[in-house]
Amino acid sequence: MKKLVEQISLWQLYIIIICFQIGSAALVGIGNDAKQDAWIAVIIAALLGIGIILFFIYFLSKLPEKNLFEIFVFCFGKWAGKFITFLYVIYFFYIAARILRDFCELLVSSIFEYTPIEAIAITMMFIVIYMLQHGLEVLGRTSEIFFPYVITFIVTIGIAIFLSGGIEFKNLQPVLAEGLGPIFKAVFPELLTFPFGEVIAFTLIIPYVGKVKKVGKVGAAAVATSGFLLTYGSLVQIATLGATLKERANFPLLSASREISLLNFIERVDLVIVFFVMFGIIVKVTVFFYGGLKGLELITNKPYRTMTFSMGTIIAFLAVIISDNFVEHIEEGLIFVPFYLHLPFQFIIPLLVLPILLWKTRKKQQKKETSL
């Protein structure tokens, strides 16, 4: 039996999944194709997201204690398995760089207007590198510390906007004005792949969770919770800004929070937004970066900790050069990434591998029973 060096608790897994899914989704806004019905699209996508994470957990359960990349090797052999793993390494590193760029754009446009984007990318990656250098457990413990603050800030921002008179519930009407078409367009492929399909990165973490039998319930609960929080955030953004302004805003949550004005004292809470978004981004970059490093560990047979610094510098560099400006960055994320990267790596490849996995595990079990 494989000895697991690292381990996180079920509670830590629950927290990490929530922070992971809220991360950049809360930052850039989601479901814009559905306009004022975006919150309905988020609910539908969250329900599908529960099925997605249960599918990945079932996938892993066929070979307990093996991660996604080790399953590829089991199904296709050493060389073909490592080749597919290498493709996923590129995918995970690329998505990590995109997420990092999201946060860099937020800081440059809202707070550090005169700070080079390179400095922000390098600083953030140093945090991620330091965390992974000390192991997956550090990510779990750090998440436990900051999670209450993140949840408190998310809920409080909506309440503060309401008390400030910034929320107009008429912005949520009419409901289903154009039918279900725009909602399904928002769900597929955008919401299905971002953020809910991105839980494929947890196929590299779940094998290191204690009490594996309860992972399914915890994973489903985490996706349901994050879906509720994203729905809440979407409702607040639409009710505050209106569907049109929400779609035009680069960072709708930040724009909505600027409506807060309480007691002529509590205003400009940009730093609060940046704080909880920053932690969600750190978690998301760390999870994708960890997934890529585990792939390199399998390919090179070297501990992933020996590659954190070198690969981290590449991620920071890629985040800077990945696009010339924010508009190009967003267009690439809405058009190219969902169809040509997310769908193949999140759904098509795992679905193609599953029949082979079931056949080989059944064959292995029959062989074991025959030998007994």
DOVO-401773 format. One record per residue (C-alpha): residue number from 1; residue in one letter; y, z, x. Coordinates in nm, 3 decimals, padded with zeros to 5 digits, always signed. Layout:
N
> pos,code,py,pz,px
> NUM,A,Y,Z,X
...
This chain:
372
> pos,code,py,pz,px
> 1,M,+00.000,+00.000,+00.000
> 2,K,+00.347,-00.088,+00.119
> 3,K,+00.554,+00.209,+00.228
> 4,L,+00.905,+00.204,+00.084
> 5,V,+01.164,+00.327,+00.328
> 6,E,+01.452,+00.329,+00.084
> 7,Q,+01.463,+00.467,-00.268
> 8,I,+01.719,+00.520,-00.542
> 9,S,+01.684,+00.713,-00.867
> 10,L,+01.673,+00.573,-01.219
> 11,W,+02.017,+00.722,-01.290
> 12,Q,+02.159,+00.553,-00.981
> 13,L,+02.006,+00.221,-01.090
> 14,Y,+02.163,+00.263,-01.434
> 15,I,+02.507,+00.322,-01.282
> 16,I,+02.483,+00.041,-01.028
> 17,I,+02.386,-00.216,-01.294
> 18,I,+02.682,-00.115,-01.514
> 19,C,+02.934,-00.128,-01.228
> 20,F,+02.781,-00.455,-01.108
> 21,Q,+02.819,-00.626,-01.444
> 22,I,+03.166,-00.493,-01.519
> 23,G,+03.293,-00.581,-01.168
> 24,S,+03.452,-00.923,-01.158
> 25,A,+03.384,-00.987,-01.531
> 26,A,+03.647,-00.727,-01.622
> 27,L,+03.883,-00.878,-01.367
> 28,V,+03.894,-01.247,-01.461
> 29,G,+03.819,-01.223,-01.832
> 30,I,+03.520,-01.379,-02.007
> 31,G,+03.436,-01.576,-02.320
> 32,N,+03.764,-01.771,-02.338
> 33,D,+03.595,-02.071,-02.501
> 34,A,+03.540,-01.857,-02.813
> 35,K,+03.913,-01.771,-02.830
> 36,Q,+03.971,-01.472,-03.062
> 37,D,+03.594,-01.448,-03.119
> 38,A,+03.525,-01.385,-02.750
> 39,W,+03.410,-01.032,-02.828
> 40,I,+03.137,-01.171,-03.057
> 41,A,+03.022,-01.403,-02.779
> 42,V,+03.002,-01.106,-02.541
> 43,I,+02.785,-00.913,-02.788
> 44,I,+02.544,-01.207,-02.826
> 45,A,+02.531,-01.259,-02.448
> 46,A,+02.465,-00.887,-02.393
> 47,L,+02.168,-00.898,-02.631
> 48,L,+02.033,-01.197,-02.440
> 49,G,+02.112,-01.010,-02.118
> 50,I,+01.876,-00.731,-02.220
> 51,G,+01.600,-00.992,-02.252
> 52,I,+01.694,-01.137,-01.912
> 53,I,+01.661,-00.811,-01.722
> 54,L,+01.335,-00.728,-01.904
> 55,F,+01.204,-01.070,-01.798
> 56,F,+01.283,-00.999,-01.432
> 57,I,+01.125,-00.654,-01.455
> 58,Y,+00.812,-00.809,-01.607
> 59,F,+00.817,-01.069,-01.330
> 60,L,+00.820,-00.794,-01.065
> 61,S,+00.555,-00.588,-01.245
> 62,K,+00.291,-00.852,-01.168
> 63,L,+00.307,-00.746,-00.803
> 64,P,+00.429,-00.385,-00.791
> 65,E,+00.635,-00.280,-00.486
> 66,K,+00.703,-00.644,-00.390
> 67,N,+01.049,-00.794,-00.426
> 68,L,+01.138,-01.146,-00.540
> 69,F,+01.113,-01.305,-00.197
> 70,E,+00.776,-01.146,-00.119
> 71,I,+00.651,-01.286,-00.450
> 72,F,+00.762,-01.634,-00.341
> 73,V,+00.554,-01.600,-00.024
> 74,F,+00.257,-01.475,-00.228
> 75,C,+00.279,-01.772,-00.465
> 76,F,+00.360,-02.056,-00.225
> 77,G,+00.247,-01.939,+00.116
> 78,K,+00.442,-01.844,+00.426
> 79,W,+00.646,-02.158,+00.496
> 80,A,+00.725,-02.277,+00.143
> 81,G,+00.795,-01.919,+00.033
> 82,K,+01.037,-01.867,+00.321
> 83,F,+01.210,-02.197,+00.246
> 84,I,+01.277,-02.094,-00.116
> 85,T,+01.389,-01.754,+00.012
> 86,F,+01.636,-01.923,+00.246
> 87,L,+01.786,-02.113,-00.049
> 88,Y,+01.834,-01.783,-00.229
> 89,V,+01.993,-01.631,+00.083
> 90,I,+02.256,-01.908,+00.077
> 91,Y,+02.306,-01.855,-00.298
> 92,F,+02.347,-01.477,-00.269
> 93,F,+02.587,-01.501,+00.026
> 94,Y,+02.793,-01.770,-00.148
> 95,I,+02.826,-01.565,-00.469
> 96,A,+02.915,-01.254,-00.265
> 97,A,+03.196,-01.453,-00.099
> 98,R,+03.323,-01.578,-00.437
> 99,I,+03.333,-01.226,-00.580
> 100,L,+03.517,-01.102,-00.272
> 101,R,+03.770,-01.383,-00.313
> 102,D,+03.829,-01.275,-00.676
> 103,F,+03.941,-00.932,-00.560
> 104,C,+04.146,-01.068,-00.272
> 105,E,+04.338,-01.287,-00.518
> 106,L,+04.402,-00.987,-00.742
> 107,L,+04.550,-00.780,-00.459
> 108,V,+04.757,-01.063,-00.313
> 109,S,+04.906,-01.157,-00.651
> 110,S,+04.972,-00.807,-00.784
> 111,I,+05.019,-00.548,-00.509
> 112,F,+05.001,-00.676,-00.151
> 113,E,+05.206,-00.992,-00.196
> 114,Y,+05.292,-01.023,+00.173
> 115,T,+04.952,-00.924,+00.311
> 116,P,+04.733,-01.205,+00.450
> 117,I,+04.425,-01.261,+00.238
> 118,E,+04.218,-01.250,+00.558
> 119,A,+04.313,-00.885,+00.615
> 120,I,+04.199,-00.785,+00.267
> 121,A,+03.868,-00.973,+00.294
> 122,I,+03.789,-00.819,+00.633
> 123,T,+03.877,-00.466,+00.517
> 124,M,+03.660,-00.494,+00.207
> 125,M,+03.365,-00.629,+00.403
> 126,F,+03.389,-00.343,+00.651
> 127,I,+03.335,-00.104,+00.359
> 128,V,+03.033,-00.303,+00.240
> 129,I,+02.891,-00.329,+00.592
> 130,Y,+02.931,+00.045,+00.652
> 131,M,+02.759,+00.125,+00.323
> 132,L,+02.457,-00.098,+00.384
> 133,Q,+02.431,+00.012,+00.745
> 134,H,+02.345,+00.357,+00.610
> 135,G,+02.098,+00.227,+00.353
> 136,L,+02.064,+00.153,-00.015
> 137,E,+02.071,+00.525,-00.098
> 138,V,+02.437,+00.544,+00.005
> 139,L,+02.528,+00.283,-00.256
> 140,G,+02.348,+00.491,-00.518
> 141,R,+02.518,+00.817,-00.421
> 142,T,+02.862,+00.654,-00.396
> 143,S,+02.817,+00.503,-00.742
> 144,E,+02.734,+00.846,-00.884
> 145,I,+03.063,+00.984,-00.751
> 146,F,+03.293,+00.708,-00.878
> 147,F,+03.118,+00.615,-01.204
> 148,P,+03.287,+00.885,-01.422
> 149,Y,+03.629,+00.771,-01.303
> 150,V,+03.552,+00.406,-01.375
> 151,I,+03.437,+00.478,-01.732
> 152,T,+03.731,+00.712,-01.796
> 153,F,+03.983,+00.453,-01.677
> 154,I,+03.831,+00.174,-01.886
> 155,V,+03.838,+00.378,-02.207
> 156,T,+04.178,+00.536,-02.137
> 157,I,+04.351,+00.202,-02.073
> 158,G,+04.264,+00.077,-02.422
> 159,I,+04.378,+00.402,-02.583
> 160,A,+04.703,+00.401,-02.381
> 161,I,+04.784,+00.043,-02.486
> 162,F,+04.721,+00.137,-02.849
> 163,L,+04.946,+00.444,-02.829
> 164,S,+05.213,+00.230,-02.663
> 165,G,+05.213,-00.002,-02.964
> 166,G,+05.089,-00.297,-02.761
> 167,I,+04.782,-00.373,-02.972
> 168,E,+04.814,-00.617,-03.262
> 169,F,+04.488,-00.630,-03.459
> 170,K,+04.602,-00.950,-03.630
> 171,N,+04.536,-01.125,-03.297
> 172,L,+04.164,-01.079,-03.369
> 173,Q,+04.189,-01.288,-03.685
> 174,P,+04.067,-01.517,-03.826
> 175,V,+03.708,-01.429,-03.741
> 176,L,+03.480,-01.732,-03.698
> 177,A,+03.768,-01.968,-03.778
> 178,E,+03.587,-02.260,-03.612
> 179,G,+03.234,-02.145,-03.689
> 180,L,+02.967,-02.055,-03.436
> 181,G,+03.015,-02.362,-03.214
> 182,P,+03.281,-02.216,-02.981
> 183,I,+03.086,-01.890,-02.957
> 184,F,+02.766,-02.061,-02.844
> 185,K,+02.971,-02.271,-02.603
> 186,A,+03.109,-01.950,-02.451
> 187,V,+02.764,-01.792,-02.434
> 188,F,+02.593,-02.087,-02.265
> 189,P,+02.615,-02.123,-01.980
> 190,E,+02.918,-01.909,-01.888
> 191,L,+02.836,-01.565,-02.032
> 192,L,+02.461,-01.608,-01.998
> 193,T,+02.493,-01.668,-01.625
> 194,F,+02.803,-01.457,-01.559
> 195,P,+02.763,-01.164,-01.559
> 196,F,+02.427,-01.113,-01.733
> 197,G,+02.211,-01.364,-01.544
> 198,E,+02.336,-01.227,-01.214
> 199,V,+02.102,-00.930,-01.253
> 200,I,+01.852,-01.146,-01.064
> 201,A,+01.999,-00.978,-00.756
> 202,F,+01.832,-00.655,-00.872
> 203,T,+01.489,-00.808,-00.813
> 204,L,+01.556,-00.703,-00.453
> 205,I,+01.647,-00.344,-00.553
> 206,I,+01.412,-00.252,-00.839
> 207,P,+01.104,-00.223,-00.612
> 208,Y,+01.285,+00.063,-00.435
> 209,V,+01.343,+00.267,-00.751
> 210,G,+01.150,+00.586,-00.815
> 211,K,+00.951,+00.613,-01.143
> 212,V,+00.904,+00.237,-01.175
> 213,K,+00.740,+00.269,-01.518
> 214,K,+01.075,+00.365,-01.674
> 215,V,+01.277,+00.089,-01.506
> 216,G,+01.255,-00.138,-01.812
> 217,K,+01.416,+00.115,-02.047
> 218,V,+01.682,+00.207,-01.791
> 219,G,+01.762,-00.157,-01.714
> 220,A,+01.791,-00.246,-02.082
> 221,A,+02.011,+00.058,-02.146
> 222,A,+02.236,-00.032,-01.853
> 223,V,+02.286,-00.391,-01.973
> 224,A,+02.354,-00.265,-02.327
> 225,T,+02.612,-00.018,-02.194
> 226,S,+02.786,-00.278,-01.979
> 227,G,+02.782,-00.517,-02.276
> 228,F,+02.952,-00.254,-02.491
> 229,L,+03.219,-00.190,-02.226
> 230,L,+03.283,-00.562,-02.176
> 231,T,+03.309,-00.608,-02.554
> 232,Y,+03.557,-00.320,-02.567
> 233,G,+03.758,-00.474,-02.285
> 234,S,+03.756,-00.814,-02.452
> 235,L,+03.879,-00.666,-02.782
> 236,V,+04.162,-00.484,-02.604
> 237,Q,+04.268,-00.798,-02.415
> 238,I,+04.266,-01.022,-02.723
> 239,A,+04.441,-00.767,-02.946
> 240,T,+04.708,-00.710,-02.681
> 241,L,+04.771,-01.059,-02.545
> 242,G,+04.636,-01.290,-02.812
> 243,A,+04.365,-01.549,-02.746
> 244,T,+04.602,-01.809,-02.599
> 245,L,+04.779,-01.579,-02.352
> 246,K,+04.446,-01.419,-02.254
> 247,E,+04.308,-01.761,-02.165
> 248,R,+04.616,-01.850,-01.959
> 249,A,+04.636,-01.519,-01.770
> 250,N,+04.471,-01.514,-01.428
> 251,F,+04.385,-01.145,-01.473
> 252,P,+04.405,-01.064,-01.847
> 253,L,+04.315,-00.697,-01.815
> 254,L,+04.596,-00.646,-01.566
> 255,S,+04.839,-00.833,-01.794
> 256,A,+04.734,-00.624,-02.094
> 257,S,+04.775,-00.296,-01.903
> 258,R,+05.140,-00.380,-01.838
> 259,E,+05.204,-00.310,-02.206
> 260,I,+05.141,+00.060,-02.141
> 261,S,+05.457,+00.271,-02.176
> 262,L,+05.409,+00.635,-02.271
> 263,L,+05.676,+00.908,-02.277
> 264,N,+05.905,+00.684,-02.071
> 265,F,+05.702,+00.801,-01.774
> 266,I,+05.353,+00.647,-01.770
> 267,E,+05.409,+00.280,-01.689
> 268,R,+05.289,+00.016,-01.444
> 269,V,+04.931,+00.138,-01.418
> 270,D,+04.833,-00.158,-01.199
> 271,L,+04.689,+00.075,-00.937
> 272,V,+04.450,+00.225,-01.193
> 273,I,+04.321,-00.122,-01.283
> 274,V,+04.286,-00.214,-00.917
> 275,F,+04.094,+00.109,-00.847
> 276,F,+03.812,+00.066,-01.097
> 277,V,+03.795,-00.311,-01.043
> 278,M,+03.778,-00.249,-00.668
> 279,F,+03.477,-00.025,-00.702
> 280,G,+03.301,-00.271,-00.933
> 281,I,+03.370,-00.551,-00.684
> 282,I,+03.240,-00.340,-00.393
> 283,V,+02.917,-00.271,-00.583
> 284,K,+02.872,-00.636,-00.680
> 285,V,+02.940,-00.773,-00.331
> 286,T,+02.709,-00.508,-00.183
> 287,V,+02.420,-00.594,-00.418
> 288,F,+02.443,-00.969,-00.353
> 289,F,+02.495,-00.913,+00.021
> 290,Y,+02.193,-00.680,+00.028
> 291,G,+01.984,-00.942,-00.152
> 292,G,+02.077,-01.205,+00.106
> 293,L,+02.004,-00.968,+00.392
> 294,K,+01.660,-00.884,+00.251
> 295,G,+01.588,-01.255,+00.247
> 296,L,+01.686,-01.287,+00.613
> 297,E,+01.473,-00.981,+00.688
> 298,L,+01.169,-01.159,+00.542
> 299,I,+01.245,-01.485,+00.724
> 300,T,+01.321,-01.335,+01.066
> 301,N,+01.098,-01.025,+01.052
> 302,K,+01.395,-00.817,+01.172
> 303,P,+01.544,-00.513,+00.988
> 304,Y,+01.834,-00.620,+00.771
> 305,R,+02.058,-00.351,+00.924
> 306,T,+02.065,-00.548,+01.250
> 307,M,+02.234,-00.836,+01.065
> 308,T,+02.489,-00.656,+00.846
> 309,F,+02.785,-00.700,+01.083
> 310,S,+02.724,-01.061,+01.182
> 311,M,+02.652,-01.176,+00.827
> 312,G,+02.937,-00.963,+00.691
> 313,T,+03.189,-01.144,+00.909
> 314,I,+03.055,-01.477,+00.779
> 315,I,+03.098,-01.358,+00.417
> 316,A,+03.458,-01.252,+00.486
> 317,F,+03.533,-01.586,+00.653
> 318,L,+03.369,-01.780,+00.369
> 319,A,+03.570,-01.586,+00.109
> 320,V,+03.891,-01.706,+00.275
> 321,I,+03.799,-02.075,+00.313
> 322,I,+03.597,-02.111,-00.008
> 323,S,+03.896,-02.268,-00.187
> 324,D,+04.255,-02.362,-00.109
> 325,N,+04.409,-02.172,-00.400
> 326,F,+04.322,-01.956,-00.700
> 327,V,+04.327,-02.244,-00.952
> 328,E,+04.071,-02.439,-00.748
> 329,H,+03.864,-02.122,-00.707
> 330,I,+03.851,-02.060,-01.084
> 331,E,+03.775,-02.425,-01.171
> 332,E,+03.486,-02.428,-00.927
> 333,G,+03.358,-02.104,-01.079
> 334,L,+03.371,-02.240,-01.434
> 335,I,+03.242,-02.594,-01.380
> 336,F,+03.028,-02.623,-01.067
> 337,V,+02.874,-02.278,-01.017
> 338,P,+02.722,-02.213,-01.366
> 339,F,+02.539,-02.546,-01.394
> 340,Y,+02.444,-02.624,-01.034
> 341,L,+02.385,-02.276,-00.890
> 342,H,+02.346,-02.005,-01.154
> 343,L,+02.111,-02.188,-01.392
> 344,P,+01.864,-02.308,-01.123
> 345,F,+01.853,-01.983,-00.925
> 346,Q,+01.872,-01.740,-01.216
> 347,F,+01.642,-01.910,-01.465
> 348,I,+01.480,-02.242,-01.370
> 349,I,+01.311,-02.133,-01.044
> 350,P,+01.183,-01.796,-01.178
> 351,L,+01.050,-01.964,-01.494
> 352,L,+00.868,-02.226,-01.285
> 353,V,+00.725,-01.959,-01.055
> 354,L,+00.601,-01.731,-01.336
> 355,P,+00.292,-01.939,-01.439
> 356,I,+00.186,-01.964,-01.073
> 357,L,+00.238,-01.589,-01.030
> 358,L,+00.030,-01.510,-01.340
> 359,W,-00.249,-01.744,-01.228
> 360,K,-00.265,-01.608,-00.871
> 361,T,-00.249,-01.241,-00.976
> 362,R,-00.526,-01.299,-01.233
> 363,K,-00.733,-01.474,-00.968
> 364,K,-00.670,-01.189,-00.725
> 365,Q,-00.773,-00.931,-00.986
> 366,Q,-01.094,-01.123,-01.070
> 367,K,-01.182,-01.144,-00.705
> 368,K,-01.126,-00.772,-00.665
> 369,E,-01.346,-00.692,-00.967
> 370,T,-01.622,-00.922,-00.836
> 371,S,-01.621,-00.750,-00.496
> 372,L,-01.661,-00.412,-00.667
